[in-house]
Amino acid sequence: MAKLKGMVNAFWRYRYLLYNLVSRDFKLKYRRSVLGVVWSVLNPLLMCLVYWAVFSSLMDMRGSGIDNFPVFLMCGQLLFNFFNEATSSGMSSVLSAAPLLKKVYIPKYIFPLEKCCFAMVNCLFSFVALLLVMLFTGSPFHWTVFEALYPLVTLFFFSLGVSLFLAACTVFFRDIMHIWSVFITALLYFSAIFYDPAQMTFNIGGFNMQQVIALNPIYWYITGFRRTVMWGQALDLRMIEVCGVCAVISMVVGVSVFRKTQDRFVLHI
């Protein structure tokens, strides 16, 4: 309890640093960009258009029983892009901050946390694209949209835990950055972003494809978000438990590994 209180106090003490780091990354991302922040909305719209054109043709999604495939696709795309950006940037955040860490004392967890916060800011801007797609396709708005906050918040903490774990491991093993890029590509196709899992009736290595997909936490966050935003269904107890438990386990493992190894970072960065 004392350690948790100490972390909360440290976070509150450096809240202005966290804000400034997020602000700096935001300005750097759109520096010299003609459209600026508009790209946060335009990029997911263009990617959704490309995915829709490709997968609706190759997989015949229009006749697969998925109502309003563009919204279905956009929901999955936005949440997966957040996880990808948060973990990929958070993984190298400590290494990128090496010159600063060697000069002044700053809690090292600030850097993975800042990358996750920055990814969330980008995700929130991208929700404008989702709103536009829903309006254009005539998708109804349900009261359960307020429950979408739960899978989104739990996904943030799940991503933060993964980022802390990866950031600590990457300091000692640089190859993790290359391995993670391959893993995140495989994860993309096991997160049910482009298809309905009910269609996956074949087996992989003796395991049913639907069972394999159900082992992916990202699938549960995306499905929970779709249920509340797109289908107007409230989150059931199982969905709440899986999203919450995955976030808690991720945070416990990530924080534990990061705390145990952070004192040795300066010897390897």
PEHUTA-V482528 format. One record per residue. N is the residue number from 1. PSI is psi as a letter, one per 20 degrees, with the letter a starting at -180 (NA if undefined). Layout:
n & psi
N & PSI
N & PSI
//
This chain:
n & psi
1 & h
2 & h
3 & g
4 & g
5 & h
6 & h
7 & g
8 & g
9 & g
10 & h
11 & g
12 & h
13 & h
14 & k
15 & h
16 & h
17 & g
18 & g
19 & g
20 & h
21 & g
22 & g
23 & h
24 & g
25 & h
26 & g
27 & h
28 & h
29 & h
30 & j
31 & p
32 & j
33 & p
34 & g
35 & i
36 & c
37 & h
38 & h
39 & h
40 & h
41 & g
42 & h
43 & g
44 & h
45 & g
46 & g
47 & h
48 & h
49 & g
50 & g
51 & g
52 & g
53 & g
54 & g
55 & h
56 & h
57 & g
58 & h
59 & j
60 & l
61 & h
62 & h
63 & j
64 & i
65 & i
66 & o
67 & p
68 & m
69 & h
70 & g
71 & g
72 & g
73 & g
74 & g
75 & g
76 & h
77 & g
78 & g
79 & h
80 & h
81 & h
82 & g
83 & g
84 & g
85 & g
86 & g
87 & h
88 & g
89 & h
90 & h
91 & h
92 & j
93 & h
94 & g
95 & h
96 & h
97 & j
98 & g
99 & h
100 & h
101 & h
102 & i
103 & g
104 & q
105 & p
106 & p
107 & p
108 & h
109 & i
110 & h
111 & g
112 & h
113 & g
114 & h
115 & h
116 & g
117 & g
118 & g
119 & h
120 & h
121 & g
122 & h
123 & g
124 & h
125 & h
126 & h
127 & i
128 & h
129 & g
130 & g
131 & g
132 & g
133 & g
134 & h
135 & g
136 & h
137 & i
138 & k
139 & p
140 & q
141 & p
142 & q
143 & h
144 & i
145 & h
146 & h
147 & i
148 & i
149 & h
150 & g
151 & h
152 & g
153 & g
154 & h
155 & h
156 & g
157 & h
158 & g
159 & h
160 & g
161 & g
162 & g
163 & g
164 & g
165 & g
166 & h
167 & g
168 & g
169 & h
170 & h
171 & h
172 & h
173 & n
174 & h
175 & i
176 & h
177 & h
178 & h
179 & h
180 & h
181 & h
182 & g
183 & g
184 & h
185 & g
186 & h
187 & h
188 & g
189 & i
190 & j
191 & j
192 & l
193 & h
194 & i
195 & r
196 & p
197 & h
198 & h
199 & i
200 & n
201 & i
202 & r
203 & q
204 & o
205 & k
206 & i
207 & p
208 & p
209 & h
210 & h
211 & h
212 & g
213 & h
214 & i
215 & i
216 & o
217 & h
218 & h
219 & g
220 & h
221 & g
222 & g
223 & g
224 & h
225 & g
226 & h
227 & g
228 & h
229 & g
230 & g
231 & i
232 & k
233 & p
234 & q
235 & p
236 & r
237 & h
238 & g
239 & g
240 & g
241 & g
242 & g
243 & g
244 & g
245 & g
246 & h
247 & g
248 & g
249 & g
250 & g
251 & g
252 & g
253 & g
254 & g
255 & g
256 & g
257 & g
258 & g
259 & h
260 & h
261 & i
262 & h
263 & i
264 & j
265 & g
266 & i
267 & i
268 & i
269 & NA
//
